[in-house]
Amino acid sequence: MKDKSSSEEFCEILGVTPRNRVLECFIEGREMDFSSGSIAETTELNRATTYRVIEQLEKEEFILPTRKVSGAQLYKINKVKREVRVLITIFDMILDKIEEEYNQKTSIKQRKELIQTI
């Protein structure tokens, strides 16, 4: 079982749907491009669902085709689209929240260790 991650938090806020899982994957790797197959593997969705979601996201211009590699079409998140920028901001805020919670836990642990050494 995976630890609680930005993906779980992202979908908890926006809803756990295949569309949101695919969007999260593209947002998380926003500087890279992905094939439908790699998105299916990463999101653990079946390929048919992944292809349908990607087709819809491409029509809505949330993702853009970038290049073809060995016959596979690659896609990248469309950071120019306003709605995508809002989703990226939400995702980054979630990461900041997770980092803050982690740092608080680490700080408490370090204080406990310091006290034990005294």
Backbone as a ProteinNet text record, in pm:
[ID]
protein_1_A
[PRIMARY]
MKDKSSSEEFCEILGVTPRNRVLECFIEGREMDFSSGSIAETTELNRATTYRVIEQLEKEEFILPTRKVSGAQLYKINKVKREVRVLITIFDMILDKIEEEYNQKTSIKQRKELIQTI
[TERTIARY]
83	0	87.9	50.2	128.3	104	204.7	186.7	92.6	32.4	-54.3	30.4	-13.1	67.6	-13.7	53.1	-14.8	-128.2	-110	-212.5	-339.6	-325.8	-443.5	-508	-428.7	-481.1	-547.8	-483.7	-537.1	-675	-685.8	-813.7	-914	-866.9	-957.6	-1028.4	-956.4	-1013.2	-1101.2	-1051.1	-1121.7	-1211.5	-1198.9	-1279.3	-1193.5	-1214.4	-1137	-1207.8	-1159	-1212.8	-1095.9	-1120.2	-1011.7	-954.7	-1040.8	-997.2	-900.6	-935.6	-849.4	-719.2	-723.2	-600.7	-505.7	-561.4	-478.5	-425.4	-511	-466.6	-355.6	-371.4	-270.3	-135.8	-139.9	-16.3	53.5	-23.3	34.6	84.3	11.2	52.2	178.6	183.6	301.8	426.8	414.7	528.5	516.7	480.9	444.8	553.2	676.6	784.3	813	746.7	772.9	651.9	673.9	561.2	545.8	421.8	388.2	306.1	320.5	234	111.4	8.4	-112.8	-80.2	6.7	44.1	112.4	203.7	273.7	178.8	81.8	-18.9	-105	-143	-223.6	-149	-20.4	59.8	71.9	100.4	121	-6.2	-118	-244.7	-314.1	-263.8	-323.2	-467.5	-496.1	-625.4	-609.8	-721.4	-707.6	-685.9	-627.7	-588.2	-706	-817.6	-934.3	-982.2	-989.7	-1030.2	-930.2	-802.8	-697.6	-705	-721.3	-730.3	-851.1	-965	-1085.3	-1061.8	-1001.9	-976.4	-878.5	-772.6	-672.9	-734.3	-817.5	-885.5	-970.5	-1044.1	-1128.6	-1043.5	-936.9	-849.1	-782.5	-750	-691	-794.3	-918.1	-1024.4	-1046	-1037.3	-1058.4	-931.2	-822.5	-693.8	-629.4	-660.6	-590.4	-452.2	-442.6	-313.8	-295.4	-169.3	-137	-45.4	-64.8	29.3	163.8	272.6	404.7	485	502.9	584.9	545.1	594.3	573	705.9	704.6	823.1	783.5	849.8	820.4	672	607.8	466.3	371.6	422.7	337.1	330.1	209.6	190.2	217.5	296.5	324.3	246.1	210.1	131.1	196.4	164.2	215.8	101.9	105	2.5	12.9	-100.7	-106.3	-104.4	15.2	30.4	-19.4	-56.4	-107.5	-255.8	-327	-470.4	-495.2	-585.8	-613.2	-653.7	-742.4	-790	-675.1	-581.1	-465.4	-377.5	-359	-278.4	-340.6	-474	-543.3	-519.7	-530	-506.6	-362.3	-267.9	-126.9	-108.2	-172.9	-164.3	-220.4	-334.7	-394.2	-298.7	-243.5	-150.1	-29.5	26.9	143.3	109.1	-11.9	-55.4	-66.2	-114.3	-123.6	16.1	111.4	249.7	307.5	280	328	270.5	142.4	76.2	139.9	164.3	225.7	366.4	442	578	575.6	482.1	470.5	437.9	344.6	309.6	428.8	502.5	620.5	725.9	750.1	850.1	811	681	635	660	630.8	653.2	801.7	884.6	1029.5	1081.3	1030.4	1073.9	1039.6	921.6	879.9	969.5	997.1	1083.3	1222.9	1277.3	1410.5	1413.2	1305.1	1298.8	1294.1	1219.3	1213.4	1350.4	1422	1555.9	1650.9	1640.3	1724.4	1698.3	1572.2	1534.7	1588.4	1582.8	1628.3	1780.2	1853.5	1998.8	2042.1	1951.5	1983.9	1978.6
-118.2	0	125.1	223.3	345.5	435	518	619.7	725.5	804	911.5	1009.8	1041.8	1124.8	1241.9	1326.5	1440	1391.9	1274.5	1218.6	1191.7	1126.7	1097.9	1226.7	1321.5	1449.9	1524.9	1526.3	1594.1	1539.4	1407.2	1344.1	1354.7	1359.3	1376.5	1511.2	1610.9	1744.8	1757	1705.8	1723.3	1606.1	1495	1376.7	1269.4	1145.6	1033.5	983.1	1030.4	989.1	955	875.2	848.8	978.2	1071.3	1199.3	1271.4	1279.3	1348.4	1273.6	1141.1	1063.3	1088.4	1095.8	1122.8	1266.2	1360.5	1500	1514.3	1447.7	1454.8	1404.5	1297.7	1240.3	1340.7	1405	1505.3	1627	1667.8	1784.7	1753.7	1635.6	1596.8	1595.9	1547.4	1543	1650.2	1768.6	1876.3	1916.1	1881.7	1916.5	1804	1690.7	1574.7	1546.6	1464.2	1417.4	1267.5	1220	1082.2	1018.4	887.7	810.8	766	726.9	675.4	552.9	466.8	345.9	374.3	471.9	503.3	566.3	643.1	700.5	589.3	492.2	379	302.9	278.6	207.4	287.8	415.5	500	515.7	536.3	559.3	429.3	316.4	185.2	177.6	253.6	245.1	150.2	91.4	6.5	95.1	37.2	115.2	180.5	110.3	167	294	288.9	407	519.6	485.4	586.2	650.9	572.2	627.3	720.9	680.4	764.3	897.5	892.4	1014.4	1104.7	1047.3	1126.2	1190	1115.3	1170.7	1291.4	1280.6	1391.3	1510	1483.4	1592.5	1663.7	1588.6	1650.5	1739	1691.5	1772.4	1902.7	1895.1	2013.4	2096.8	2053.3	2121.1	2130.7	2033.6	2024.5	1963.5	1876.1	1819.2	1841.4	1842.8	1865.6	1754.5	1710.2	1612.6	1681.7	1610.3	1671.3	1607.1	1476.6	1407.1	1260.5	1190.3	1046.8	976.2	870.7	789.3	644.7	581.8	442.5	421.2	516.5	505.1	546	569.9	610.1	762.3	815.1	958.6	996.9	1101.6	1153.8	1283.2	1306.9	1424.8	1496.5	1625.9	1708.9	1798.2	1833.1	1921.9	2059	2120.3	2250.9	2360.2	2405.7	2503.5	2642.9	2662.2	2791.7	2806.3	2696.4	2697.8	2742.2	2836.6	2894	2787.8	2697.9	2594.6	2504.9	2477.6	2395.8	2470.5	2598.8	2677.6	2676.2	2680.1	2672.8	2536.4	2429	2293.8	2277.2	2333.9	2327.7	2401.8	2515.5	2591.7	2510.4	2445.7	2361	2247.8	2182.4	2071.9	2119.1	2233.4	2287	2324.6	2375.5	2407.8	2280.4	2172.9	2044.5	1995.4	2006	1966.5	2048.9	2178.8	2265.4	2221.1	2186.3	2140.3	2010.8	1916.6	1789.2	1812.3	1900.6	1931.1	1993.7	2084.2	2149.4	2046.8	1956	1851.7	1760.2	1725.4	1640.1	1709	1836.8	1911.3	1924.9	1941	1948.3	1815.7	1704.8	1572.8	1550.3	1589.7	1574	1658.7	1779.4	1869.3	1810.3	1754.9	1693.4	1574	1492.2	1375	1418.8	1523.7	1572.2	1623.3	1690.4	1739.7	1624.7	1519.9	1402.4	1338.2	1326	1267	1352.5	1482.7	1574	1556.6	1547.3	1530.8	1398.2	1294.8	1163	1160.5	1244.4	1247	1323.3	1402.6	1484.2	1398.6
0	0	0	-77.8	-87.5	33.6	66.1	168.2	112	202.7	156.6	77.1	-41.9	-130.6	-181.3	-259.4	-320.2	-409.3	-471.7	-558.7	-480.4	-366.9	-286.6	-237.5	-196	-149.3	-264.5	-380.2	-497.9	-531.5	-538.8	-572.8	-458.4	-335.4	-221.7	-231.7	-276.6	-288.7	-413.9	-526.5	-654.1	-692.8	-621.2	-651.6	-716.6	-671.7	-725.1	-850.7	-963.7	-1092.7	-1184.8	-1287.5	-1383.1	-1442.1	-1471.8	-1529.1	-1434.5	-1306.8	-1210.7	-1187.8	-1191.2	-1175.5	-1292.3	-1414.5	-1532.6	-1527.4	-1493.9	-1482.5	-1379.5	-1265.1	-1160.1	-1211.2	-1288.9	-1342.8	-1435.4	-1520.8	-1611.1	-1532.9	-1429.8	-1350.7	-1272.2	-1213.8	-1136	-1223.9	-1345.3	-1437.3	-1543.4	-1503.2	-1596.8	-1696.4	-1669.9	-1763.3	-1862.8	-1845.1	-1931.1	-2018.9	-2119.8	-2199.4	-2179.4	-2193.9	-2161.4	-2272.3	-2285.6	-2376.4	-2298.5	-2370.5	-2306.3	-2222.9	-2274.8	-2203.5	-2071.7	-2070.8	-1945.6	-1844.2	-1891.7	-1801.8	-1742.5	-1826	-1777.7	-1668.5	-1689.2	-1588.7	-1459.7	-1472.7	-1355.8	-1273.3	-1341	-1270.6	-1231.7	-1285.2	-1262.3	-1312.8	-1419.4	-1488.2	-1605.3	-1651.1	-1769.1	-1892.3	-1993.1	-2111.9	-2182.5	-2191.6	-2261	-2190.2	-2058.9	-1981.5	-2000.3	-1994	-2009.8	-2147.4	-2251.8	-2387.6	-2400.2	-2341.4	-2348.1	-2277.2	-2158.3	-2081.2	-2156	-2207.9	-2280.8	-2405.4	-2474.6	-2593.4	-2554.8	-2444.5	-2399	-2353.4	-2279	-2232.8	-2350.8	-2455	-2573.7	-2644	-2657.1	-2718.8	-2643.6	-2511	-2427	-2410.9	-2474.8	-2474	-2335.1	-2247.8	-2120	-2142.6	-2241.8	-2281.1	-2430.3	-2471.6	-2612.3	-2662.1	-2787	-2842.9	-2864.4	-2833.3	-2847.7	-2959.5	-2954	-3053	-3055.9	-3156.1	-3164.7	-3147.2	-3065.6	-3042.5	-3066.8	-3163.1	-3199.7	-3224.3	-3286.1	-3320.2	-3208.8	-3088.5	-2975.8	-2968	-2959.1	-2943.6	-2798.7	-2780.2	-2646.7	-2625.9	-2500.6	-2464.6	-2347.8	-2337.8	-2229.5	-2181.1	-2053.3	-1997.6	-2064.7	-2091.5	-2157	-2049.9	-2014.3	-1906.5	-1944.4	-2070.1	-2114.1	-2079.3	-2073.6	-2045.8	-1901.1	-1883.8	-1752.1	-1650.3	-1688	-1595.7	-1549.1	-1637.8	-1603	-1502.9	-1523	-1428.3	-1289.2	-1282.9	-1154.2	-1089.7	-1167.5	-1114.8	-1067.2	-1140.1	-1099.2	-966.8	-951.7	-827.3	-710.7	-732.2	-628.2	-592.7	-693.6	-671	-589.8	-626.8	-555.8	-411.2	-389.1	-253	-168.8	-229.9	-160.9	-123.3	-216.4	-186.8	-72.4	-72.9	35.3	169.1	170.2	293.3	342.3	251.8	288	342.5	277.2	323.2	462.5	484.9	614.9	723.8	696.3	793.8	820.3	716.5	732.3	818.1	790.2	866.6	1013	1040.6	1179.3	1250.4	1183.7	1242.7	1266.8	1170.5	1184.2	1299.5	1311.5	1418.1	1554.7	1569.9	1696	1727.1	1627.6	1646	1690.9	1628	1664.2	1807.8	1849.5	1988.8	2087.3	2052.7	2140.3	2153.3	2040.6	2043.4	2126.3	2116.7	2195	2343	2381.6	2521.2	2574.5	2493.9	2537.7	2560.4	2490.8	2506.5	2631.1	2686.4	2805.9	2929.7
[MASK]
++++++++++++++++++++++++++++++++++++++++++++++++++++++++++++++++++++++++++++++++++++++++++++++++++++++++++++++++++++++

